[in-house]
Amino acid sequence: MPLAVRYRERSDHAVARNTIDAMVYARDTHGSACAAIICRVINIAPSGGAPVSQAPPSARDADQSDARRDFSLRSVFGVAFAFISPIIALYAIFNLGVLTAGPSFWWAFPVVLAGQTLVALVFGELSSRWPEEGGVFAWARRLGGGGVGWVAGWGYSWTLVCLNAAAAFAASSFAIELLGLDSSSNVVRLALAAGFIVLATLVNCFDRRLLKAFIAVSISCEVIGSLYVGTVLLVFHRNNDFSSLVSGFSDGGSSFLTGPFLAAVALAGWALIGFESAADLAAEVRDPERSVPLAQIASLVLVAATVMYACAGLILAVPDWGAVTSGDVGDAIMDTISAEMGASLVTPIMVVVCIGFLAGIAAVSAALSRSVHAMATHRALPGAEWLSRHSVRDELPRNALVLTSVLTVALLIFSVWAGFYDVMISMSTGGFYIAFLIPVLALLWHRSRGLWQPGVFRLGRASLAVNVAAAIWLTFEVINISWPRDIGLAWYVEWGCLLMYGVLGVLGAIVYLSTTRGDVSTDAAATPQQANND
């Protein structure tokens, strides 16, 4: 303590000159904890320089060492790109989209892109200010306190579990066709889906370099495949006029806009999620204050552009729209590719699709494990001590990876067995937007009270308007996705989102009250000084 007091009494110039010496001495003789205490006493940022009270550009958790920062801007962009995935974004919902809104389904993507870009900009500010593991959970905890953070992290983590289960089961249908197996057997589909999850877990568990290399290869396959198919169909196999893209609006008028098109926007909302996964891995990214915001925004925009291009090519190449909209065509994408480009291309496209799904599942697993690990680090989950451990050599959260994969397979088996698969899909959409809305609203509340100080990435005078617009968009989409539409299915499917919110809410309340007696349960909302200094 005398050392710290002596430095505090010197001039600002002397403090700036001798900060590093004091830190090195304290660290070498008494450990990093002592060095951190000295930083607080003399009112400087741990890196040396600006006083903590003068809004340092960011704050990182103490356990997030530079030794773990193996991801560059390019590689963390790859993870976010693979998470969203042009293949998954388009191939998983194309049939539902065109059955719902016909060729005008295409316009749902620009609408969702506009709204999600607002969210990505807000998340850019948050991730630049707090580039910490766990993204949504970390921001909500910083802005709203432990309870608010726990709700966001709990909802977000279970949404990722549902998403991975749904993606794996969807991927199994393509794998079955590729392997020539019995497509009517749920046992075969479940086995293949579990195989996708196991492979994705292994890719994550072995080494970050393996994950980065695999995602780089998969992105190349996805982009080349999507752009190639879209270009060939647009240039050589256009069977429909461009005016067909607006046929729903011209024929249906306002009833189409407020009916089928809103449902299409809800479907497209599932396609353009996952850009925030770059923030989940922020603790492992070099220069995260700059790299993570850019990765989030770039991955969203580039995936959306790829999806819209390929989707336009497919819509304009469909040979018989009457058969598609009546439901007589089981797979509109493969049927169109086979009819227009030849059956010989179906197998290579299937391979690309399976690779895309596997990469997407691996990226979701990476984000999910970091979110769970971040919550466990703050003692917010059962078994927190075990879940918060990571490997010694490469500091990977393997315990969290294994547990979340087991939960994903278990949920998938149960949902298919119980006939709740469609309900799980509903949760994997609506849950994202609720989890996104929590930190966006919390940030808006901080702005309204003049408490917010941005990091390196900032929107300037537009920040408040963007924050308000993002909150409005997310609120609209939560309602739009969760609305129990009459689609001719069982009531529990039509009310699936609300049912899942209720189930997870009750289960979450039990877990929270029974296990969170540490940091999270007592962590109040940050004071103005804490919000900017932590």
C-alpha angles and dihedrals in degrees: 000000000000088000090054094047091049091055093045092057094055126092121275089254093054092047091052091048098047102033095097093048091052092047094049092048093048093046095048096046104033106014136254093294090063090048090053091051091052089052090056094046096051091041099237134129113259090246090057125250127065120050113257092239090060094073109263113218094253146347125225130193113260094237094056099095127189089243088076096052099106097137121090125196090268096049096045088047086054092054092051091044092051091047092057091034121183088228095054093037093056110023095049096054107023095097093047091045097053092042088054102043108003119222091338087070085092092075092063089074097060090047093052092042091056092051095043092048088061089052092047090053091052090046088050090061092045095047091048091052095043111019094181136143113271099036105201093033093048095048094046090049092050094048104034106022133251098307094051091045091050093053091050093046094045094050094042095049094050090046089057090049090052091045094052092047091050093046093049092051091048090049091053091065091060092044091053091054091046093051095039095236131150105288093193095064115095089192091061092046092049091049091052092045090051088049091056091051093047093049091048090050092050091051089054097043101051104057141323089239091060091050092049093047094047093048091048091054093045093050090052090052093046097047095043091045095047096044093043094050093043094049096046092048094046096047104035109017108039105145097166133055121247088246088071088074089070097036093107093057095044095046101035102033118185093347089061092047095052095037124031095014094054088051089050090052088053090052093047088051087070091054100057103051129105102063087112089066088086087067092050087064095042093118089062097046126097113237090000095177088071104020100052098053091048092047092052095050097040095048092050095048097043095046091047091050091050092047094048092048094049092041092054090051092051095046094049092046099051104123098206118024092177091063092046097049092044091056095243091124113073097197113019094186098052092038091055094045092048094047097044106029101028135264090263090073095054094080096051090046089051090053091051091048092051091048090050092051092047092051091047092050090049091051092048090049090053092051093043094051091050092049092051092044091051091051091047091051087061091046091247099135139052111268090022094158092057095040093049093058120102134187116281100225102046101009095234118162093236095158090057090045093053096044095048091048091052090049091049093053092045093050091048093051092047095047094051093043093049095041092245097121094111089050090054090053089053091054092048088062107036094041092063094056094048091049090048092048095057099065091036091057092042090053091048089053090052091049091051090057095045094246100121123103115176129222129226094306109062138161097211117206092353093062097092094046092048091048092051092046092048091051091050092048094049092047090050093048094047089055093042094050095041097046109118099236122190101247098153096257132114115300093245089057093050090047091038099120095050092045092052092047089054095046093048090044093055093042090046093051090053093049094044095050094043102043113021102083095129135059099338100047092053100034107113124199112287118266118232091264094044094047091059100033105044 
